[in-house]
């Protein structure tokens, strides 16, 4: 076997390996419906996490005294929730 034939044989083996890896990746990702659902859930989680981070940050700042009005608003909301629960 000549050097060129060996080179071609190795190239063909490499291309087959790449094709097999691409098939594995395609099988792991799933259908477009699943990808869409995963994207929606990821987006919703990021949105809720961002809201919670903002609320937590505001609460910490109100405790530190940087946002003085935030504590009064939290007390009003807490009183309204407790009055509805009774």
Secondary structure, 3 states (H helix, E strand, C coil): CCHHHHHHHHHHHHHHHHHHHHHHHHHHHCCHHHHHHHHHHHHHHHHHHHHHHHHHHHHHHHHHCCCHHHHHHHHHHHHHHHHHHC
